[in-house]
Amino acid sequence: MKIINYKLLSIVFLSLVLVMVTSCVDDMDITPNDPNSFLDDDFYTQPGAYEQAIAGVYGNLQLTGLQGPGSSNIIGLDAGTSQYGRGLMNLQTFSTDEALWSYENDPGIREIQRNTWSSLNPIILGTYSRIMVSVAFANEFLRQSTDDLLNERGIPEGERAEIAQFRAEARFLRALAYYHIMDLFGSAPFYNETIPVGSLSNQVLDRQGLFEYVESELLAIKDDMAAPRNVDFGRADRGTAMMVLAKIYLNAEIYTGNPRYSEAMEYIEMLLGSGYSLASDYHNNFRGDNSSNEATNEIIFGIPSNFENSRSFGPTTVMTNGGVGSVEGNNDAFGLFNPGWGGAIRLTPQFVEKFDGSAFENDARNTIIGENRPLQITNISNQSEGFVLVKYTNINSDGSNPQVDTFSNVAFPMFRLADVHLMYAEAHLRGGGGSLGEAVSLINELRLRAGGETISEGDLNLDFILDERARELYWESHRRQDLVRFGKFSGSQYIWQFKGGSTSGIPTSSFRNLYPIPAQSLSTDPNLTQNPGY
């Protein structure tokens, strides 16, 4: 399987559009960075123009700005707070028991990992804004690829089928963005390609409305997308659309109040029969060549990263460098020539406990390093306290070292088949159908792949699944969503270090199951209302 051309992707992204945002992107005010680049008919009459343009839409998931990895095309936000995957990492991972960021002087991170954020938090603003930029880019592609414009530009009939598929992918990327908004924030202004550029939308979708929109879009486009595993790595296909459908149905009781587990199981079973397969080596999903090694059989949707042509301070760069321990200096294990960011990311004791016991001594997923380290963290800035782990590494599956410096070559695995295995077991236990025997078998496939111990039918319950999801999917931006679905993100059912701001952890209010709408967004869009509690 090929991967998206990184050089093409980055060049097109950098010349795509300049999103002018003074506080947020609610008005979707898009102006061309170069009047002769993206919005010019001359561009679209060139061979391969629409392929380049859709690559630019995908580019928003990885890149942040026009001037390299340290820049952001969202005015007022830096690259560290405005990268798509890093926003997911900050809000889905650092707000939970999975990770602690040592540098709490970085704007916004202290409040995120202590669950004390407000609507003024810059990380929340950056994530909301970047996701809405994806909506804007997708809409612009759709505006530029209508049948009328294709006719005006004399686009040959032989290219129309591919462009139609690109349009389905653009609609998917827009639906994916609204899925993330629904999960994290619960409401957003609605924009599609029919709303003129620069106009303020007069329609705001609440969580129910977002659910209905995302569901309807995915159902409408999935059959227009390529069959699973029949596009370049990094592009969405029918399997990716089915994965998001399975996700929204699994979480429907949270999003809408109505359980949809049988629908979740329907798409889970479709995915299990769609030709994906587990990589034989768990670690290959997180290595420097995971966009070309056997992991491409397992990764249902990955965000490419390349240290030569598409550098960013995205999640895999952060987690590769951040996994280097201050005590261990284990940068060689990551394929880094620089010393990494020694001790930047550490683990709460509650996450470490998920791997306690002899059953996990030989489990490949247990990459925790605790020797010469205290388990408890009394001072987040003390990087020698707390255990660390090795998950993402630039070293390739054949053991070769690509000899990179700071940036990561590891694609971010947004969705993996392993998650589908776990979703089957959960949907079954929640009444969605399937069989107990198949649920246990799918869990045991993951455990056998990792070299761990298998379970029996009597071991399978919802508490087990939540812990097993942590063991299999940590640092993949699923944890907050999982804890919310299991009723353990807020409240007192589950306490971890620094939850609620206390060193030992305290209960938090249920309104924190949703992030606030950024204050800047509220100030620019009078149609938006703040989430309760903020």
C-alpha positions as CSV (number, residue, x, y, z in Angstrom):
1,M,0.0,0.0,0.0
2,K,1.3,3.4,-0.9
3,I,1.1,6.5,1.2
4,I,0.0,10.0,0.4
5,N,2.9,11.9,-1.3
6,Y,4.2,13.9,1.6
7,K,6.0,16.5,-0.5
8,L,2.8,17.0,-2.6
9,L,0.7,17.2,0.5
10,S,2.9,19.7,2.2
11,I,3.4,22.0,-0.8
12,V,-0.4,22.0,-1.5
13,F,-1.3,22.6,2.1
14,L,1.1,25.5,2.4
15,S,-0.4,27.1,-0.7
16,L,-4.0,26.1,0.0
17,V,-5.6,28.9,1.9
18,L,-4.8,31.3,4.7
19,V,-7.5,31.1,7.3
20,M,-7.9,34.5,8.8
21,V,-8.9,34.1,12.4
22,T,-8.7,36.8,15.0
23,S,-10.2,34.8,17.8
24,C,-11.8,31.7,16.3
25,V,-12.9,30.4,13.0
26,D,-16.6,30.6,13.5
27,D,-17.1,32.9,10.6
28,M,-15.0,30.7,8.3
29,D,-13.3,33.8,6.8
30,I,-11.0,32.2,4.2
31,T,-8.8,34.2,1.8
32,P,-6.3,32.9,-0.6
33,N,-2.7,33.1,0.5
34,D,-1.7,33.4,-3.2
35,P,-4.4,34.7,-5.6
36,N,-2.9,32.4,-8.3
37,S,-2.9,29.2,-6.2
38,F,-5.9,27.5,-4.8
39,L,-8.9,29.6,-5.8
40,D,-7.8,30.4,-9.3
41,D,-9.4,28.6,-12.3
42,D,-5.9,28.3,-13.7
43,F,-4.9,26.0,-10.9
44,Y,-7.9,23.7,-11.4
45,T,-7.3,23.2,-15.1
46,Q,-3.8,21.8,-14.5
47,P,-3.3,18.0,-14.6
48,G,-3.8,16.5,-11.1
49,A,-5.1,19.7,-9.6
50,Y,-8.0,18.0,-7.7
51,E,-5.7,15.3,-6.4
52,Q,-3.4,18.1,-5.1
53,A,-6.4,20.0,-3.6
54,I,-7.8,17.0,-1.7
55,A,-4.3,16.3,-0.4
56,G,-4.3,19.8,1.0
57,V,-7.5,19.2,2.8
58,Y,-6.0,16.1,4.4
59,G,-2.9,18.2,5.2
60,N,-4.9,20.2,7.8
61,L,-4.8,17.0,9.9
62,Q,-1.0,17.1,10.1
63,L,0.4,20.5,9.3
64,T,-0.2,23.8,11.0
65,G,1.2,26.7,9.0
66,L,2.7,28.3,6.0
67,Q,6.2,28.7,7.4
68,G,7.1,25.3,8.7
69,P,6.4,23.3,11.9
70,G,6.7,26.2,14.2
71,S,4.0,28.3,12.4
72,S,0.2,28.3,12.5
73,N,-2.2,29.6,9.9
74,I,-4.7,30.3,12.7
75,I,-4.0,33.8,13.9
76,G,-3.3,34.1,17.6
77,L,-2.4,30.4,18.0
78,D,1.0,28.7,17.9
79,A,1.8,25.4,16.4
80,G,1.8,23.6,19.8
81,T,-1.9,24.4,20.5
82,S,-3.3,24.3,16.9
83,Q,-2.2,21.0,15.5
84,Y,-5.2,18.7,14.9
85,G,-3.9,15.4,16.4
86,R,-2.1,17.2,19.3
87,G,-5.4,18.9,20.2
88,L,-7.0,15.4,20.4
89,M,-4.0,14.2,22.5
90,N,-4.3,17.1,24.9
91,L,-8.0,16.8,25.4
92,Q,-8.4,13.0,25.2
93,T,-5.2,11.9,26.9
94,F,-3.7,14.5,29.2
95,S,-7.0,15.1,30.8
96,T,-7.0,11.5,32.1
97,D,-5.0,9.0,34.0
98,E,-2.8,8.1,31.0
99,A,-0.2,10.9,31.0
100,L,1.1,13.9,32.8
101,W,3.0,16.7,31.1
102,S,5.9,18.0,33.1
103,Y,6.0,21.6,31.8
104,E,3.0,23.1,33.4
105,N,4.1,26.6,32.4
106,D,3.1,25.7,28.8
107,P,-0.1,27.8,28.4
108,G,-3.2,25.8,29.2
109,I,-1.8,22.4,30.0
110,R,-1.9,22.7,33.8
111,E,-5.7,23.3,33.7
112,I,-6.2,20.4,31.2
113,Q,-4.4,17.8,33.2
114,R,-5.8,19.0,36.5
115,N,-9.4,19.1,35.2
116,T,-9.8,22.8,36.1
117,W,-10.1,24.3,32.7
118,S,-12.2,27.3,31.7
119,S,-13.5,28.7,28.4
120,L,-10.4,30.9,28.3
121,N,-8.0,27.9,28.0
122,P,-5.8,28.3,24.8
123,I,-5.6,24.6,24.2
124,I,-9.3,24.3,24.1
125,L,-9.5,27.3,21.7
126,G,-6.7,25.8,19.5
127,T,-8.4,22.4,19.3
128,Y,-11.9,23.8,18.5
129,S,-10.4,26.2,15.9
130,R,-8.3,23.6,14.1
131,I,-11.2,21.2,13.9
132,M,-13.4,24.0,12.4
133,V,-10.6,24.7,9.9
134,S,-11.1,21.2,8.6
135,V,-14.7,22.0,8.0
136,A,-13.6,25.1,6.1
137,F,-11.1,23.3,3.9
138,A,-13.5,20.5,3.1
139,N,-16.2,23.1,2.2
140,E,-13.8,25.0,-0.1
141,F,-12.9,21.8,-2.0
142,L,-16.6,21.0,-2.4
143,R,-17.3,24.5,-3.7
144,Q,-14.5,24.1,-6.3
145,S,-15.5,20.7,-7.6
146,T,-19.2,21.1,-8.5
147,D,-20.4,19.7,-11.8
148,D,-20.9,23.3,-13.1
149,L,-17.3,24.2,-12.4
150,L,-16.0,21.0,-13.8
151,N,-17.9,21.8,-17.0
152,E,-16.7,25.4,-17.1
153,R,-13.1,24.2,-16.7
154,G,-13.4,21.5,-19.3
155,I,-12.4,18.7,-16.9
156,P,-12.4,15.5,-19.0
157,E,-15.1,12.9,-18.3
158,G,-12.4,10.4,-17.6
159,E,-11.4,12.3,-14.4
160,R,-14.9,12.8,-13.1
161,A,-15.2,9.5,-11.2
162,E,-12.0,10.1,-9.3
163,I,-13.1,13.7,-8.4
164,A,-16.4,12.3,-7.2
165,Q,-14.5,10.0,-4.9
166,F,-12.5,13.0,-3.7
167,R,-15.7,14.8,-3.0
168,A,-16.9,11.9,-0.8
169,E,-13.6,12.0,1.0
170,A,-13.9,15.8,1.6
171,R,-17.4,15.2,3.0
172,F,-15.9,12.4,5.3
173,L,-13.3,14.8,6.6
174,R,-16.0,17.4,7.3
175,A,-18.0,14.7,9.1
176,L,-15.0,13.6,11.1
177,A,-14.4,17.1,12.2
178,Y,-18.0,17.4,13.4
179,Y,-17.7,14.0,15.1
180,H,-14.8,15.4,17.1
181,I,-16.7,18.6,17.9
182,M,-19.7,16.5,19.0
183,D,-17.5,14.3,21.3
184,L,-15.5,17.1,22.9
185,F,-17.7,20.2,22.8
186,G,-21.2,19.2,22.1
187,S,-22.2,22.1,19.8
188,A,-20.9,24.1,16.9
189,P,-22.0,26.4,14.1
190,F,-23.0,24.5,11.0
191,Y,-21.2,25.3,7.8
192,N,-21.5,23.5,4.4
193,E,-20.4,24.4,0.9
194,T,-23.6,26.3,0.2
195,I,-22.9,29.0,2.8
196,P,-20.9,31.8,1.2
197,V,-17.3,32.3,2.3
198,G,-17.1,35.0,5.0
199,S,-20.8,34.6,6.0
200,L,-21.8,33.9,9.6
201,S,-23.8,30.7,9.9
202,N,-27.2,31.3,11.4
203,Q,-27.5,27.6,12.4
204,V,-25.9,26.0,15.5
205,L,-26.1,22.3,16.0
206,D,-26.4,20.9,19.5
207,R,-25.2,17.4,20.3
208,Q,-28.3,15.7,19.0
209,G,-28.1,17.8,15.8
210,L,-24.5,17.0,15.3
211,F,-25.1,13.3,15.8
212,E,-27.9,13.3,13.2
213,Y,-25.7,15.3,10.7
214,V,-22.6,13.1,11.1
215,E,-24.7,9.9,10.9
216,S,-26.6,11.1,7.8
217,E,-23.4,12.3,6.0
218,L,-21.5,9.0,6.6
219,L,-24.5,6.9,5.5
220,A,-24.8,9.1,2.4
221,I,-21.2,8.9,1.3
222,K,-19.8,5.6,2.5
223,D,-20.7,3.7,-0.7
224,D,-19.1,6.4,-2.8
225,M,-15.8,5.9,-1.1
226,A,-13.2,3.4,-2.1
227,A,-13.4,-0.2,-0.7
228,P,-11.5,-0.7,2.5
229,R,-7.7,-0.7,2.0
230,N,-7.9,0.4,-1.6
231,V,-6.5,3.9,-1.3
232,D,-3.1,5.3,-0.3
233,F,-2.2,5.2,3.4
234,G,-3.6,8.3,5.0
235,R,-6.7,8.6,2.9
236,A,-10.2,7.7,4.1
237,D,-12.1,4.8,2.6
238,R,-15.3,3.0,3.3
239,G,-13.8,1.3,6.2
240,T,-12.9,4.6,7.8
241,A,-16.5,5.8,7.4
242,M,-17.8,2.6,8.9
243,M,-15.4,3.0,11.9
244,V,-16.8,6.5,12.7
245,L,-20.3,5.1,12.4
246,A,-19.4,2.4,14.8
247,K,-17.9,5.0,17.2
248,I,-20.9,7.3,17.2
249,Y,-23.3,4.4,17.7
250,L,-21.2,3.0,20.6
251,N,-21.3,6.4,22.2
252,A,-24.9,7.3,21.2
253,E,-26.2,6.9,24.7
254,I,-23.8,9.7,25.8
255,Y,-24.4,11.9,22.8
256,T,-28.2,11.6,22.5
257,G,-29.5,9.7,25.5
258,N,-30.6,6.8,23.3
259,P,-28.5,3.6,23.2
260,R,-27.6,2.3,19.7
261,Y,-25.5,-0.7,20.5
262,S,-27.1,-3.0,17.9
263,E,-26.2,-0.5,15.2
264,A,-22.7,-0.3,16.6
265,M,-22.4,-4.1,16.4
266,E,-23.6,-4.0,12.8
267,Y,-20.7,-1.8,11.7
268,I,-18.2,-3.5,14.0
269,E,-19.0,-6.8,12.3
270,M,-18.7,-5.2,8.8
271,L,-15.3,-3.9,9.8
272,L,-14.2,-7.3,11.0
273,G,-15.1,-8.7,7.6
274,S,-13.5,-6.0,5.5
275,G,-10.1,-7.4,5.1
276,Y,-8.2,-5.8,7.9
277,S,-5.9,-7.9,10.0
278,L,-3.8,-7.4,13.2
279,A,-0.1,-6.7,12.7
280,S,1.9,-9.7,14.0
281,D,3.9,-7.4,16.2
282,Y,2.0,-4.9,18.3
283,H,4.9,-2.4,18.3
284,N,4.9,-2.1,14.5
285,N,1.8,0.0,14.8
286,F,3.9,2.7,16.4
287,R,7.2,2.5,14.6
288,G,8.8,4.9,12.2
289,D,7.6,2.9,9.1
290,N,4.1,2.2,10.3
291,S,2.7,3.8,7.2
292,S,4.4,1.1,5.1
293,N,5.0,-1.9,7.2
294,E,2.5,-4.6,8.2
295,A,0.7,-2.1,10.4
296,T,-1.1,-0.8,7.3
297,N,-3.2,-4.0,7.5
298,E,-4.4,-2.9,11.0
299,I,-4.5,0.9,10.9
300,I,-7.9,1.8,9.6
301,F,-7.1,5.5,9.4
302,G,-3.7,7.0,10.1
303,I,-2.4,10.6,9.9
304,P,1.0,10.5,8.0
305,S,4.0,12.1,9.6
306,N,7.3,12.6,7.8
307,F,10.4,14.3,9.2
308,E,11.5,15.4,5.7
309,N,8.4,16.9,4.1
310,S,5.6,17.2,6.6
311,R,7.1,18.2,9.9
312,S,4.9,19.3,12.8
313,F,4.8,19.3,16.6
314,G,1.9,16.8,16.3
315,P,1.1,13.9,18.7
316,T,3.7,11.4,17.5
317,T,6.5,14.0,17.7
318,V,5.4,14.9,21.2
319,M,5.0,11.3,22.4
320,T,8.2,10.1,20.8
321,N,10.3,12.8,22.4
322,G,8.2,13.0,25.5
323,G,8.7,9.3,26.3
324,V,12.4,9.7,26.8
325,G,13.1,9.5,30.6
326,S,15.1,12.1,32.5
327,V,16.7,9.3,34.5
328,E,17.1,6.8,31.8
329,G,18.2,9.0,28.9
330,N,16.7,6.3,26.7
331,N,16.7,8.3,23.5
332,D,18.4,5.5,21.5
333,A,15.3,3.4,21.9
334,F,13.4,6.1,20.0
335,G,15.7,6.7,17.1
336,L,16.5,10.2,18.3
337,F,19.9,11.9,18.0
338,N,18.7,14.7,20.3
339,P,18.2,13.8,23.9
340,G,14.4,13.9,23.6
341,W,12.5,15.9,26.1
342,G,13.7,13.9,29.1
343,G,10.8,13.1,31.5
344,A,8.3,15.4,29.6
345,I,5.6,12.7,29.9
346,R,5.0,10.5,32.9
347,L,2.3,8.2,34.1
348,T,-0.1,8.3,37.0
349,P,0.1,5.4,39.4
350,Q,-3.4,4.5,38.5
351,F,-2.5,3.9,34.9
352,V,0.6,1.9,35.9
353,E,-1.6,-0.4,38.0
354,K,-3.4,-1.5,34.8
355,F,-0.3,-3.6,34.1
356,D,0.3,-4.9,37.7
357,G,0.8,-8.6,38.1
358,S,2.6,-11.5,36.5
359,A,0.1,-11.7,33.7
360,F,1.6,-8.6,32.1
361,E,5.3,-9.2,32.7
362,N,5.7,-10.5,29.1
363,D,2.9,-8.5,27.5
364,A,4.3,-6.5,24.6
365,R,1.9,-3.7,25.4
366,N,3.6,-3.2,28.8
367,T,6.3,-0.7,27.8
368,I,6.4,0.9,31.2
369,I,9.8,1.8,32.7
370,G,9.9,2.1,36.5
371,E,13.3,1.0,37.6
372,N,15.1,3.7,39.7
373,R,11.9,5.8,39.8
374,P,9.3,6.4,42.5
375,L,5.8,5.4,41.4
376,Q,4.1,8.4,43.1
377,I,4.4,11.9,41.7
378,T,4.4,14.6,44.4
379,N,5.7,17.4,42.1
380,I,4.8,17.4,38.4
381,S,7.8,19.5,37.6
382,N,10.2,16.9,39.1
383,Q,10.8,14.8,36.1
384,S,12.5,12.0,38.1
385,E,9.2,11.1,39.8
386,G,6.7,8.8,38.2
387,F,7.1,6.0,35.7
388,V,7.6,6.5,32.0
389,L,7.0,4.3,29.0
390,V,8.1,3.6,25.4
391,K,5.4,3.4,22.8
392,Y,6.1,5.6,19.7
393,T,9.5,5.3,18.2
394,N,11.2,6.5,15.0
395,I,13.1,3.1,14.7
396,N,11.7,1.0,11.9
397,S,10.2,-2.4,12.1
398,D,13.4,-4.0,10.7
399,G,15.4,-2.3,13.5
400,S,17.0,0.3,11.3
401,N,17.4,3.8,12.6
402,P,16.3,6.6,10.2
403,Q,18.7,9.0,11.9
404,V,16.3,11.8,12.6
405,D,16.5,14.7,15.0
406,T,13.4,16.1,16.7
407,F,10.5,15.3,14.4
408,S,8.6,12.0,14.2
409,N,8.3,9.7,11.2
410,V,5.5,7.8,12.9
411,A,1.9,8.1,11.5
412,F,-0.7,8.7,14.2
413,P,-3.1,5.7,14.3
414,M,-6.4,7.5,14.8
415,F,-8.3,4.2,14.3
416,R,-7.1,0.6,14.5
417,L,-8.6,-2.8,14.1
418,A,-7.6,-3.7,17.7
419,D,-10.1,-1.1,18.8
420,V,-12.8,-2.8,16.7
421,H,-12.1,-6.1,18.6
422,L,-12.6,-4.3,21.9
423,M,-15.7,-2.5,20.7
424,Y,-17.3,-5.8,19.8
425,A,-16.9,-7.1,23.3
426,E,-18.3,-4.0,24.8
427,A,-21.2,-3.7,22.4
428,H,-22.1,-7.4,23.1
429,L,-22.0,-6.8,26.9
430,R,-24.2,-3.7,26.5
431,G,-26.9,-5.7,24.6
432,G,-25.9,-5.0,21.0
433,G,-25.9,-8.6,19.9
434,G,-23.1,-10.9,18.8
435,S,-21.9,-13.7,21.0
436,L,-19.9,-14.0,24.2
437,G,-17.6,-16.6,22.7
438,E,-16.7,-14.3,19.8
439,A,-16.1,-11.4,22.2
440,V,-13.7,-13.5,24.3
441,S,-12.0,-14.8,21.1
442,L,-11.4,-11.3,19.8
443,I,-10.0,-10.1,23.1
444,N,-7.7,-13.1,23.2
445,E,-6.4,-12.4,19.7
446,L,-5.1,-9.1,21.1
447,R,-3.6,-10.7,24.1
448,L,-1.9,-13.6,22.2
449,R,-0.5,-11.1,19.7
450,A,1.1,-9.3,22.7
451,G,2.4,-12.5,24.2
452,G,0.1,-12.1,27.2
453,E,-2.3,-14.4,29.0
454,T,-5.7,-15.2,27.6
455,I,-9.0,-14.8,29.5
456,S,-12.1,-17.0,29.9
457,E,-15.7,-16.1,29.4
458,G,-16.1,-15.6,33.2
459,D,-13.4,-12.9,33.1
460,L,-15.2,-10.6,30.6
461,N,-17.2,-7.7,32.1
462,L,-17.4,-4.0,31.5
463,D,-14.7,-3.1,34.1
464,F,-12.3,-5.5,32.4
465,I,-13.0,-4.0,29.0
466,L,-12.3,-0.5,30.2
467,D,-9.0,-1.6,31.7
468,E,-8.2,-3.6,28.6
469,R,-8.9,-0.6,26.4
470,A,-6.3,1.3,28.5
471,R,-3.8,-1.4,28.0
472,E,-4.2,-1.7,24.3
473,L,-5.0,1.8,23.2
474,Y,-3.1,4.2,25.6
475,W,-1.8,7.4,24.1
476,E,-4.1,7.0,21.0
477,S,-6.6,9.6,22.1
478,H,-9.4,7.4,23.2
479,R,-9.2,7.5,27.0
480,R,-11.4,10.5,27.9
481,Q,-14.1,9.3,25.6
482,D,-13.9,5.8,27.2
483,L,-14.0,7.1,30.7
484,V,-17.0,9.3,29.9
485,R,-18.9,6.4,28.4
486,F,-18.2,4.2,31.4
487,G,-19.2,7.0,33.8
488,K,-15.7,7.4,35.3
489,F,-14.3,10.6,33.9
490,S,-16.0,12.9,36.3
491,G,-17.4,12.2,39.7
492,S,-16.0,9.9,42.4
493,Q,-16.2,6.5,40.8
494,Y,-12.6,6.7,39.6
495,I,-9.9,8.9,41.0
496,W,-6.4,9.4,39.7
497,Q,-3.5,11.6,40.7
498,F,-4.1,15.3,40.1
499,K,-7.7,14.8,39.0
500,G,-9.6,17.9,40.0
501,G,-6.4,19.7,40.9
502,S,-5.4,17.8,44.0
503,T,-2.2,15.9,44.2
504,S,-4.0,12.8,45.4
505,G,-7.1,13.5,43.1
506,I,-10.6,14.5,44.0
507,P,-14.0,14.1,42.4
508,T,-15.0,16.5,39.6
509,S,-18.4,17.9,38.5
510,S,-20.2,16.1,35.7
511,F,-20.3,19.3,33.6
512,R,-16.7,18.6,32.8
513,N,-17.7,15.6,30.6
514,L,-17.9,18.3,27.9
515,Y,-15.4,21.0,27.3
516,P,-16.6,24.6,27.2
517,I,-17.1,26.5,23.9
518,P,-14.1,28.8,23.8
519,A,-14.9,32.3,25.0
520,Q,-13.5,33.8,21.9
521,S,-15.9,31.8,19.8
522,L,-18.8,33.0,21.9
523,S,-17.7,36.6,21.4
524,T,-17.7,36.2,17.6
525,D,-20.8,34.2,17.1
526,P,-24.0,35.4,18.9
527,N,-25.8,32.2,18.0
528,L,-23.5,30.1,20.2
529,T,-24.4,29.4,23.8
530,Q,-22.0,28.1,26.5
531,N,-22.2,24.6,27.8
532,P,-23.8,24.3,31.3
533,G,-21.4,24.7,34.2
534,Y,-19.0,27.2,32.5
